Amino acid sequence: MQLQSQNLLLREFTSEDLPAVLEYERKPETHWFEREVPGEEGVKKRLEEILEWARDDPRTHYRFAVTLPPVTRVVGMLALTLNNL
C-alpha cells in the first residue's frame, strides 16, 4: 500500500530501508518524548517487527515509510494502529 501526493510518498517499509531508518532514529530530536535513543539492535528489531505487522491478517498495525519525492530515501515514519476490531 502507498499514498502519494506531489510532495510526499507514504509507502510500506522494506528491509532495504534499514540504513535510512538507523540514520533518522539516531537523532535525539526524533525521540523528544522518549527516555532514550534506541541503539542499532533496537532499530533492527523494530524494523523486523514492522515488516511482520505488514503480513498480519487482519492487519491492525500500519507503519508507513515517509519519503519526499523524487528522493526515495526514508526520512521518517507514520504510525496507524486500529483497536477494537
Buried (B, 14 or more C-beta within 10 A) or exposed (E): EEEEEEEEBBBBBEEEBBEBBBBBBBEEEBEEEEEEBBEEEEBBEBBEEBBEBBEEEEEEBBBBBBBEEEEEEBEBBEEEEEEEE
